[in-house]
Amino acid sequence: PAPSADDWPRAVGKALEGQTAALSPARLAQLAKALGSAREACVDKGIFDALQTTAVARALECTPEELATIATGLATAGVLKKDLLDAYDVYACLASPRSPAVVAGISWSMLFADMLDPTLWHLAATQLASGSKEWSRAPKEVRGLMYEALAMRRQLVPEWQGGAPVEAALEDEAWRASWQERRALLVQPSEYEDMVVSLLEELRIDFTRSVDDEGLHVKPFLLADKKRLIELLPSLQHPISKTQAGEVTLRHRVWAANGTGVLAIPDALWARFLEKPSAAQAQAPATQAPGTIGQEDAAKSQEMSAKGATAPTAKAAEAAGVAEVAVPAEAVASPAAQPSAGPDTSATEATSAQEAAVRSRRRDWLRDKLVRLQRLIMAKEAGLSSAMLHELERVPFTEDSNEPKALKAEGLKALASRPPAVQKDAVRLFLQALPHTRNYTGNLIAIVGKTAQAAAAGEAEKWSHGEGQRIDRAKVDGIVRGTVTNVHKNRVWVNVGYNRDATFEDTSRGRGPTRFAPGMHVEGLKIVKVDLAKQWLDVVPTKKTMESLNRNLANQSTIHAAGESSAASRDMQQAKRPVEGKAAEPARGQAAAARGKPRPQPQEVPGGTVPQGGPWPKLAARDKPKTGWEHPQGRALGELKVGEIVEGTVTNTMVNRVWVNIGAKHDVSFKTDQIFKVGDHVKDMKVLTVKLKENMVTVTAPHSPRGPRAKAEKTEAPTTEAAKAEAAKTEAASAEAASAGAEAPKSEKPTAEAPKAKAASAEAPKSEAPTAEAPK
C-alpha cells in the first residue's frame, strides 16, 4: 500500500538503504546533501553507513563536484570518515584548478576528518590565488564555508600562515559577512538562556555573555577563569545520525585547542528536570545533582563525554580533550515524544515548592558539572593521566590559593612529573593520610618527593653491596682493585669492596666501546673523587690496570684457542730450552711418563674446554655427562636479570671455578677459594652477568661450610709423630747443606711441613748473621 503523506520519507529511506550500491554518483551526492541538511529524523541512521560504504567503493567514479557534495553532507551529519577522501586522492584533486564550491566543500570536510597536512592546505590556498575572479563571484554560502575552514585551520595550527591569498580572504569584510550569515543559520538561540543566567548568579559564578572569538565563533557564557564556557543548544545531535553534528564538533575542537573546556547542554536536558524524581532520588543529597534527574541520565552523560557513546562523539571528546557534553539519556526520536521545550501550563500552575525543587536540582546539577569540567581542565594542564584522575575522584581540586583542603595545580604537576609506578604509590599513601591532612597540596608534594626518593634508592640498591665498607671510608689517591660488574659503551663499574661500585671512563680506545667485561679482575685503580651526596666513587685506571686488562684478554684468548697447539709441539719447545749449568730436562710429556703418571688430556667442562697442559693444574671433579651440560627443560637465560638471587645444586668444580644448576638451560658459575663438592646445595647467589651468545652466567660466590681451601689442606695434612720426625731431619740436613754450599737432600716422604723447610733452605745463603740451626 502507498505510504501516507507523513510516512513516505521514512519508507523511501528504508528502501534506499539496501539499494545505495545501485545509485549513480550523482544520485549519491543528492542523497548525501539531503540527509546532511535534514532537520527531522525522517530515515534510519543506518543509511549513512550504506551511503559511505558505497561512496568509498566508487570514489574514483565521482567527479570533484560529486565528491565535495558527498563529503560535506556526511561531515555535516558528523559521520564522515577519512577513508572517503583517501580513496578519491584529494591531493590530485586539489592539484588542478577547481571551482570554489569544490574547494570549499573539500577543505571543510578535510578539517572535520582532521586532515591537517600542510601540503593539502597549501594546495587549497593556491586555489584562492589562481581563481580569484571566480571566488569574487561565488555564492555567499560557498565563501562563508571556505572562510570558516581557513579560520579554523588557523586556530588549530597557529603557526600556519597560508600565504597572501589566505590573509586577504580572512581580512576581507565581504568574506567575513558571508561567514556571519552562515553562522546565524547554524547556531540557533536556546530558550533557557535567561534561566542559566539566573542560576549562575545564584551560584555566584562570574561570567561574560556572547564573547566574540576573533571573528570566528561566539562564546555564549565564558566564565571568569577564561577556561570554561557553557553553550546552550536546541539540539546537540544530528536528527538522523544521532551523533554530534559536524558543526558542533569543529566548534568545540577549536575552543579546546585554545585551552577552553566546553559544557554543551541541549534544551531537552533542562526539560527532563520537570519530571518527578523517584523516591530514592528524592532522598539523595543535593550535592549529587545528577542523581536527582535520574542516574541513567548522569551516567550516560559522563560516558559520552569521557568515553564517547558513538564514534563522532568520541572523536569530539578526544579532540576537545576536556569537553563535557551533557546529553539526555535517550535521543529524542520525534517532536511528539519530546517534552515541552519551555515552561508549560502545568509547570506554571505548580506550587512554589515544586518550582523551587526543580530549580534546586538544575542549579546543583550545573554546579557539579562545572566542578567536573574544572577538574578535567586542571588534569589536562598538569599532564595527569585519566587513571590517576580516577584515583583522585573524591579529592577536590581548586585554583583558590586560600583553600588548603583541595589540590591545586602545583600538586597535580608534581604528581604527573613522576613515573607511573611512583604516581600510584604516592596517591595510595596520600589517600591513606587524607583524613588527617590539613594542607592537601603540600602533603601530596611531600609524599611524591619521598616516594620518588625511595624508588630511586631501591633502584640504586640493586647495584649496592651491603657487605662492603661505607663509601665515606674511601680516601682520595688510594689504590683499589676489584671485579667489573657492568659496562656501558666506554663506562666501567667495578666492585672494589665498598657498598657502592667505583666507576671510570675507559679512553684507551678513544670513544670506542671498552674492552673491559663483567667478571674481569682489575688492579691499580686510583681513587680521584668521593661524592657522598650522590654515593659516587670515581677512579682512574693506571698502568697496572691496563696490565691486568691485557692479562684478562690473554687468558680469554688462551681458553678460546684451546687445542690449537698439539702436545708434541709444546714438548719439543720445552725440550729445546736449555738451562744454564744443567742438562736439558726431558719434555713435559716424557717427564710425566717417566714418573709413571698418565698425561692430562683436554676435558670439556660447563664453562669451556681445558686446554692441554693448562692453564689449570688439575682436572674437573666429574666428566661430561653423555647428555651434555645443557638442561633443555630449564629456564631460558634471557629471563635471568642482573641482581636476581638464585640457588641450586653444584654440578662440577675445577680449581677455583664452581658450576651450579639453578634450573636454567645452562649452569651458572662463580670463582671462589672455598671448597665445594658436587651435589652441594648453595643459596643466596646474586646474578652478576648474563652473556647470551656464550650461554654463560656468572654469580656471586656463596658461603661454604667447609671453609677456605688453604685451611682444609692444612687440616688434612699428616700430623703423626713419624711425619714430624722426618720433617725435623730434613730441616737439619738443609741447614748443614746451606753452610757447606751443597743442595739439601729431598725428603722421600713429603709432608705438609716439607715445603716450609725447602723455603728456609733457599733463604739460608742470603742470611749474613749466623743462626742457631746453621753452624758458622
ZAMARGU-4260 file (C-alpha; in steps of 0.2 Angstrom, whole numbers, plus 5000, padded with zeros to 4 digits):
<rodrens>
0) 5000/5000/5000 | 5005/5018/4997 | 5013/5026/5012 | 5004/5041/5020 | 5009/5059/5017
5) 5018/5059/5034 | 5027/5042/5032 | 5034/5042/5015 | 5051/5049/5018 | 5055/5035/5031
10) 5048/5022/5018 | 5059/5029/5004 | 5074/5030/5016 | 5071/5012/5021 | 5070/5006/5003
15) 5086/5016/4998 | 5096/5009/5012 | 5098/4992/5003 | 5099/5000/4986 | 5113/5013/4988
20) 5125/5002/4978 | 5114/5004/4963 | 5114/5023/4963 | 5124/5033/4952 | 5137/5045/4959
25) 5126/5060/4955 | 5112/5052/4965 | 5123/5048/4979 | 5128/5066/4980 | 5110/5072/4980
30) 5106/5059/4994 | 5120/5065/5005 | 5116/5083/5003 | 5098/5080/5008 | 5102/5069/5023
35) 5115/5081/5029 | 5103/5096/5029 | 5089/5086/5036 | 5080/5094/5051 | 5070/5079/5056
40) 5073/5061/5059 | 5064/5055/5043 | 5075/5039/5040 | 5085/5027/5050 | 5103/5031/5054
45) 5109/5015/5045 | 5108/5024/5028 | 5123/5034/5032 | 5134/5018/5034 | 5127/5011/5017
50) 5130/5028/5008 | 5148/5030/5014 | 5152/5012/5010 | 5146/5014/4993 | 5155/5031/4990
55) 5171/5024/4996 | 5170/5009/4984 | 5165/5020/4969 | 5176/5036/4974 | 5186/5036/4958
60) 5169/5036/4948 | 5164/5053/4956 | 5168/5070/4949 | 5176/5083/4960 | 5159/5091/4962
65) 5150/5075/4967 | 5164/5070/4979 | 5163/5088/4988 | 5145/5086/4990 | 5145/5069/4997
70) 5159/5073/5009 | 5151/5089/5015 | 5134/5080/5018 | 5142/5066/5028 | 5153/5079/5038
75) 5138/5089/5042 | 5129/5074/5049 | 5145/5070/5059 | 5149/5053/5051 | 5162/5057/5038
80) 5177/5045/5038 | 5195/5049/5032 | 5194/5034/5021 | 5182/5043/5008 | 5195/5057/5005
85) 5209/5045/5004 | 5200/5034/4991 | 5197/5049/4980 | 5215/5056/4982 | 5211/5074/4987
90) 5230/5078/4983 | 5227/5075/4965 | 5210/5084/4965 | 5217/5100/4973 | 5232/5100/4962
95) 5222/5105/4947 | 5211/5121/4946 | 5194/5118/4954 | 5178/5128/4956 | 5175/5137/4973
100) 5161/5125/4978 | 5173/5110/4976 | 5187/5118/4985 | 5177/5125/5000 | 5167/5108/5002
105) 5183/5098/5002 | 5193/5110/5013 | 5179/5110/5026 | 5177/5091/5025 | 5196/5089/5027
110) 5195/5099/5043 | 5182/5088/5050 | 5192/5072/5046 | 5207/5080/5055 | 5217/5081/5039
115) 5229/5095/5043 | 5243/5090/5031 | 5252/5107/5026 | 5253/5101/5008 | 5235/5099/5006
120) 5231/5116/5014 | 5244/5124/5003 | 5235/5117/4988 | 5219/5124/4994 | 5227/5141/4997
125) 5234/5140/4979 | 5216/5138/4973 | 5212/5155/4980 | 5226/5164/4971 | 5223/5155/4954
130) 5204/5158/4954 | 5202/5175/4962 | 5189/5181/4950 | 5178/5165/4952 | 5179/5167/4971
135) 5173/5185/4970 | 5158/5179/4960 | 5155/5163/4971 | 5139/5162/4981 | 5139/5169/4999
140) 5137/5151/5007 | 5152/5145/4997 | 5163/5159/5003 | 5156/5158/5021 | 5161/5139/5021
145) 5178/5142/5015 | 5181/5157/5027 | 5176/5145/5041 | 5188/5132/5035 | 5203/5144/5034
150) 5199/5152/5050 | 5198/5136/5060 | 5213/5129/5052 | 5222/5145/5058 | 5215/5142/5076
155) 5220/5124/5076 | 5238/5127/5070 | 5243/5145/5074 | 5260/5144/5065 | 5251/5140/5049
160) 5250/5156/5038 | 5244/5150/5021 | 5251/5165/5012 | 5244/5181/5005 | 5228/5173/4997
165) 5223/5166/5014 | 5227/5183/5023 | 5217/5193/5011 | 5202/5181/5012 | 5202/5182/5031
170) 5203/5201/5031 | 5190/5204/5018 | 5174/5211/5025 | 5163/5203/5012 | 5170/5186/5016
175) 5168/5189/5035 | 5150/5194/5032 | 5146/5179/5022 | 5153/5168/5036 | 5142/5178/5049
180) 5127/5174/5039 | 5131/5156/5038 | 5134/5156/5057 | 5117/5164/5061 | 5109/5150/5052
185) 5119/5136/5060 | 5118/5142/5079 | 5100/5144/5085 | 5097/5153/5102 | 5091/5142/5117
190) 5075/5146/5126 | 5084/5143/5143 | 5097/5157/5142 | 5089/5168/5154 | 5087/5153/5166
195) 5105/5149/5165 | 5110/5167/5169 | 5100/5167/5185 | 5107/5150/5190 | 5125/5156/5188
200) 5121/5172/5198 | 5114/5161/5212 | 5130/5151/5212 | 5140/5167/5212 | 5149/5162/5197
205) 5156/5177/5187 | 5154/5176/5168 | 5153/5186/5152 | 5140/5183/5138 | 5142/5182/5119
210) 5161/5184/5118 | 5167/5185/5100 | 5181/5173/5097 | 5192/5183/5084 | 5178/5184/5072
215) 5175/5166/5071 | 5163/5159/5084 | 5154/5167/5098 | 5156/5160/5116 | 5139/5161/5124
220) 5144/5160/5143 | 5163/5162/5146 | 5167/5160/5164 | 5179/5172/5173 | 5193/5160/5173
225) 5193/5161/5154 | 5195/5142/5154 | 5177/5136/5154 | 5162/5141/5144 | 5144/5135/5143
230) 5135/5133/5127 | 5116/5130/5126 | 5110/5121/5110 | 5092/5117/5104 | 5099/5101/5099
235) 5117/5093/5101 | 5115/5079/5089 | 5111/5077/5071 | 5092/5071/5069 | 5096/5056/5058
240) 5114/5051/5063 | 5110/5053/5081 | 5129/5058/5084 | 5136/5075/5087 | 5133/5087/5072
245) 5149/5091/5062 | 5147/5110/5065 | 5147/5107/5084 | 5162/5095/5084 | 5173/5108/5074
250) 5167/5122/5086 | 5172/5113/5101 | 5188/5106/5094 | 5194/5124/5090 | 5189/5130/5108
255) 5198/5115/5116 | 5214/5120/5105 | 5214/5137/5113 | 5213/5129/5131 | 5195/5131/5134
260) 5184/5117/5141 | 5166/5116/5135 | 5150/5112/5144 | 5137/5109/5130 | 5119/5107/5136
265) 5104/5103/5124 | 5087/5110/5128 | 5080/5093/5130 | 5090/5090/5146 | 5083/5105/5155
270) 5066/5099/5151 | 5069/5082/5160 | 5071/5091/5176 | 5052/5094/5176 | 5050/5075/5178
275) 5046/5070/5196 | 5060/5060/5203 | 5058/5043/5211 | 5058/5041/5230 | 5076/5035/5230
280) 5081/5050/5220 | 5071/5062/5231 | 5081/5056/5246 | 5098/5059/5238 | 5109/5073/5244
285) 5108/5089/5235 | 5126/5089/5230 | 5123/5073/5220 | 5113/5083/5207 | 5115/5071/5193
290) 5106/5058/5203 | 5091/5068/5206 | 5087/5069/5187 | 5090/5050/5185 | 5106/5040/5187
295) 5104/5034/5169 | 5105/5052/5163 | 5120/5056/5173 | 5129/5040/5169 | 5126/5041/5151
300) 5131/5060/5151 | 5148/5056/5158 | 5151/5041/5147 | 5148/5051/5132 | 5159/5065/5137
305) 5173/5054/5144 | 5172/5038/5133 | 5161/5043/5118 | 5144/5034/5116 | 5146/5035/5097
310) 5161/5037/5085 | 5159/5055/5081 | 5155/5060/5100 | 5171/5050/5105 | 5181/5059/5092
315) 5175/5076/5098 | 5179/5072/5116 | 5196/5067/5110 | 5199/5082/5100 | 5192/5093/5114
320) 5201/5085/5127 | 5191/5092/5141 | 5174/5095/5133 | 5160/5090/5145 | 5145/5086/5134
325) 5128/5085/5143 | 5115/5075/5134 | 5099/5067/5138 | 5099/5048/5142 | 5089/5044/5126
330) 5089/5053/5110 | 5073/5062/5105 | 5065/5052/5091 | 5051/5064/5086 | 5043/5080/5092
335) 5028/5071/5099 | 5039/5061/5111 | 5049/5076/5116 | 5044/5085/5132 | 5038/5103/5131
340) 5053/5114/5127 | 5049/5128/5139 | 5038/5130/5155 | 5021/5124/5151 | 5004/5127/5159
345) 5006/5113/5171 | 5023/5119/5177 | 5016/5137/5179 | 5002/5131/5190 | 5013/5120/5200
350) 5016/5125/5218 | 5030/5136/5223 | 5038/5121/5232 | 5038/5111/5217 | 5046/5125/5207
355) 5059/5128/5220 | 5063/5109/5220 | 5066/5109/5201 | 5076/5125/5201 | 5087/5117/5215
360) 5090/5102/5205 | 5095/5112/5190 | 5106/5123/5200 | 5115/5109/5209 | 5117/5099/5193
365) 5125/5114/5184 | 5137/5117/5199 | 5143/5099/5199 | 5146/5099/5180 | 5156/5115/5181
370) 5166/5107/5195 | 5169/5091/5185 | 5174/5102/5170 | 5187/5112/5181 | 5194/5095/5186
375) 5196/5089/5168 | 5205/5105/5163 | 5217/5105/5178 | 5221/5087/5175 | 5225/5091/5157
380) 5235/5106/5160 | 5246/5096/5173 | 5248/5081/5161 | 5239/5069/5173 | 5233/5053/5166
385) 5214/5048/5167 | 5219/5033/5178 | 5226/5045/5191 | 5212/5057/5189 | 5200/5042/5193
390) 5210/5038/5209 | 5208/5056/5215 | 5190/5057/5211 | 5185/5060/5229 | 5198/5073/5232
395) 5193/5091/5227 | 5203/5102/5215 | 5204/5121/5216 | 5213/5136/5209 | 5209/5146/5225
400) 5226/5148/5234 | 5217/5151/5251 | 5209/5134/5251 | 5220/5121/5260 | 5209/5106/5259
405) 5209/5105/5240 | 5223/5100/5227 | 5230/5114/5217 | 5239/5114/5200 | 5256/5113/5209
410) 5252/5097/5217 | 5245/5089/5201 | 5260/5094/5191 | 5272/5087/5204 | 5262/5071/5204
415) 5261/5070/5185 | 5280/5073/5183 | 5284/5056/5191 | 5284/5039/5183 | 5268/5029/5184
420) 5274/5017/5197 | 5279/5032/5208 | 5262/5041/5205 | 5252/5025/5210 | 5262/5023/5227
425) 5261/5042/5231 | 5242/5043/5228 | 5239/5027/5239 | 5249/5035/5253 | 5241/5052/5250
430) 5223/5044/5252 | 5228/5035/5267 | 5234/5051/5276 | 5220/5061/5269 | 5208/5061/5285
435) 5222/5069/5295 | 5229/5081/5282 | 5227/5100/5283 | 5236/5105/5268 | 5232/5094/5253
440) 5244/5101/5240 | 5259/5102/5252 | 5256/5085/5259 | 5255/5077/5241 | 5271/5086/5235
445) 5280/5080/5251 | 5273/5062/5248 | 5278/5062/5230 | 5296/5068/5234 | 5298/5054/5247
450) 5291/5041/5236 | 5302/5046/5222 | 5317/5046/5233 | 5313/5028/5240 | 5311/5022/5222
455) 5327/5029/5217 | 5336/5022/5232 | 5328/5005/5228 | 5335/5006/5210 | 5352/5010/5217
460) 5351/4996/5230 | 5351/4984/5215 | 5369/4989/5212 | 5374/4991/5231 | 5384/4979/5241
465) 5378/4978/5259 | 5393/4968/5264 | 5405/4981/5258 | 5413/4996/5268 | 5404/5013/5268
470) 5409/5024/5254 | 5414/5038/5266 | 5429/5027/5271 | 5437/5029/5254 | 5451/5040/5253
475) 5457/5051/5238 | 5473/5044/5229 | 5470/5027/5237 | 5473/5012/5226 | 5460/4999/5225
480) 5456/4983/5215 | 5440/4973/5211 | 5429/4964/5199 | 5420/4973/5184 | 5401/4972/5187
485) 5394/4982/5172 | 5399/4991/5157 | 5390/5003/5145 | 5400/5010/5130 | 5416/5016/5137
490) 5410/5017/5155 | 5415/5004/5168 | 5409/5000/5185 | 5419/4990/5197 | 5416/4982/5214
495) 5431/4987/5224 | 5425/4982/5241 | 5414/4997/5246 | 5395/4997/5247 | 5394/5007/5230
500) 5403/5002/5214 | 5418/5013/5208 | 5417/5019/5190 | 5429/5026/5177 | 5429/5030/5159
505) 5440/5019/5148 | 5448/5030/5135 | 5461/5018/5129 | 5451/5016/5113 | 5446/5034/5111
510) 5427/5034/5110 | 5425/5016/5106 | 5417/5003/5117 | 5428/4997/5132 | 5437/4981/5132
515) 5433/4978/5150 | 5420/4965/5153 | 5409/4960/5168 | 5418/4947/5178 | 5436/4953/5175
520) 5448/4956/5189 | 5456/4973/5188 | 5470/4981/5199 | 5478/4998/5201 | 5463/5009/5201
525) 5466/5026/5209 | 5453/5035/5218 | 5451/5053/5212 | 5434/5058/5219 | 5422/5053/5233
530) 5404/5061/5232 | 5395/5056/5247 | 5379/5065/5242 | 5377/5055/5226 | 5386/5040/5233
535) 5398/5040/5219 | 5416/5034/5218 | 5426/5040/5204 | 5443/5031/5200 | 5455/5032/5185
540) 5465/5017/5178 | 5483/5016/5180 | 5497/5007/5170 | 5494/4992/5182 | 5475/4992/5177
545) 5479/4991/5159 | 5492/4977/5163 | 5478/4967/5172 | 5466/4970/5157 | 5479/4963/5145
550) 5481/4948/5156 | 5462/4945/5156 | 5462/4947/5137 | 5476/4935/5135 | 5468/4922/5147
555) 5452/4923/5137 | 5462/4920/5121 | 5471/4905/5128 | 5455/4897/5134 | 5446/4900/5117
560) 5461/4894/5107 | 5462/4878/5117 | 5468/4863/5107 | 5476/4874/5093 | 5494/4868/5098
565) 5497/4850/5099 | 5506/4842/5114 | 5520/4836/5103 | 5524/4854/5098 | 5524/4860/5116
570) 5535/4846/5121 | 5548/4850/5108 | 5548/4868/5113 | 5551/4863/5131 | 5565/4851/5126
575) 5574/4864/5116 | 5575/4876/5131 | 5592/4873/5139 | 5595/4878/5157 | 5612/4885/5161
580) 5623/4873/5171 | 5611/4859/5169 | 5607/4846/5156 | 5592/4848/5146 | 5577/4841/5155
585) 5565/4829/5146 | 5549/4836/5139 | 5534/4838/5150 | 5525/4823/5142 | 5541/4812/5144
590) 5543/4818/5162 | 5526/4813/5166 | 5528/4796/5158 | 5544/4793/5167 | 5535/4796/5184
595) 5523/4783/5178 | 5508/4796/5178 | 5496/4797/5164 | 5497/4814/5154 | 5481/4825/5157
600) 5470/4826/5142 | 5459/4841/5136 | 5442/4839/5145 | 5426/4849/5142 | 5418/4857/5157
605) 5402/4868/5158 | 5412/4884/5155 | 5423/4879/5141 | 5437/4867/5137 | 5453/4865/5147
610) 5467/4866/5135 | 5481/4853/5135 | 5495/4857/5148 | 5485/4870/5157 | 5481/4883/5162
615) 5474/4874/5177 | 5484/4861/5187 | 5471/4848/5189 | 5455/4842/5180 | 5437/4844/5184
620) 5428/4835/5198 | 5417/4825/5186 | 5417/4821/5167 | 5405/4827/5155 | 5388/4818/5155
625) 5383/4808/5140 | 5368/4820/5138 | 5379/4835/5139 | 5379/4850/5151 | 5363/4858/5144
630) 5346/4856/5153 | 5333/4858/5139 | 5318/4859/5151 | 5326/4873/5161 | 5323/4892/5161
635) 5329/4902/5147 | 5345/4913/5151 | 5336/4928/5144 | 5324/4928/5158 | 5338/4930/5171
640) 5341/4948/5177 | 5356/4955/5184 | 5354/4957/5203 | 5342/4942/5204 | 5345/4930/5219
645) 5346/4912/5214 | 5350/4895/5222 | 5354/4877/5215 | 5365/4862/5216 | 5384/4861/5212
650) 5386/4851/5196 | 5405/4852/5194 | 5421/4860/5201 | 5438/4864/5194 | 5452/4873/5204
655) 5443/4889/5210 | 5428/4888/5197 | 5411/4880/5203 | 5396/4877/5191 | 5379/4876/5198
660) 5362/4870/5191 | 5349/4884/5196 | 5335/4877/5185 | 5341/4886/5169 | 5345/4879/5152
665) 5364/4881/5156 | 5373/4881/5173 | 5380/4897/5181 | 5397/4898/5188 | 5407/4908/5201
670) 5425/4909/5207 | 5430/4905/5225 | 5444/4900/5236 | 5432/4889/5247 | 5429/4871/5245
675) 5413/4865/5236 | 5408/4847/5231 | 5397/4840/5218 | 5379/4839/5225 | 5381/4853/5237
680) 5365/4864/5238 | 5370/4883/5238 | 5359/4898/5241 | 5360/4917/5240 | 5369/4919/5224
685) 5367/4936/5215 | 5367/4936/5196 | 5382/4947/5190 | 5382/4945/5171 | 5372/4936/5158
690) 5381/4933/5141 | 5368/4925/5129 | 5380/4922/5115 | 5392/4912/5126 | 5377/4904/5136
695) 5387/4910/5151 | 5380/4917/5168 | 5391/4922/5182 | 5385/4924/5200 | 5392/4929/5217
700) 5401/4916/5227 | 5390/4909/5242 | 5397/4903/5258 | 5404/4886/5260 | 5403/4877/5277
705) 5419/4868/5273 | 5429/4884/5274 | 5443/4890/5263 | 5454/4878/5253 | 5471/4883/5262
710) 5464/4879/5279 | 5456/4862/5273 | 5473/4857/5266 | 5482/4861/5282 | 5469/4852/5292
715) 5470/4836/5281 | 5490/4836/5282 | 5498/4821/5291 | 5501/4825/5309 | 5509/4809/5315
720) 5525/4808/5325 | 5534/4800/5311 | 5530/4814/5300 | 5536/4827/5312 | 5552/4817/5315
725) 5555/4816/5296 | 5552/4835/5294 | 5565/4838/5308 | 5578/4828/5299 | 5575/4837/5283
730) 5577/4854/5291 | 5593/4849/5299 | 5600/4842/5283 | 5595/4858/5274 | 5604/4869/5287
735) 5620/4859/5285 | 5619/4859/5266 | 5617/4878/5267 | 5633/4880/5277 | 5643/4869/5265
740) 5635/4876/5250 | 5628/4859/5245 | 5610/4856/5239 | 5598/4850/5253 | 5593/4832/5251
745) 5575/4829/5246 | 5563/4820/5258 | 5557/4804/5251 | 5540/4806/5261 | 5535/4824/5259
750) 5524/4831/5272 | 5514/4847/5275 | 5530/4855/5283 | 5542/4850/5269 | 5538/4865/5258
755) 5542/4877/5273 | 5559/4868/5275 | 5563/4870/5257 | 5559/4888/5258 | 5570/4890/5273
760) 5585/4882/5264 | 5583/4893/5249 | 5584/4908/5260 | 5599/4902/5271 | 5613/4908/5259
765) 5605/4925/5259 | 5607/4927/5278 | 5623/4936/5284 | 5620/4933/5303 | 5623/4916/5310
770) 5608/4906/5316 | 5606/4894/5329 | 5602/4880/5317 | 5616/4883/5305 | 5635/4881/5311
775) 5647/4895/5306
</rodrens>
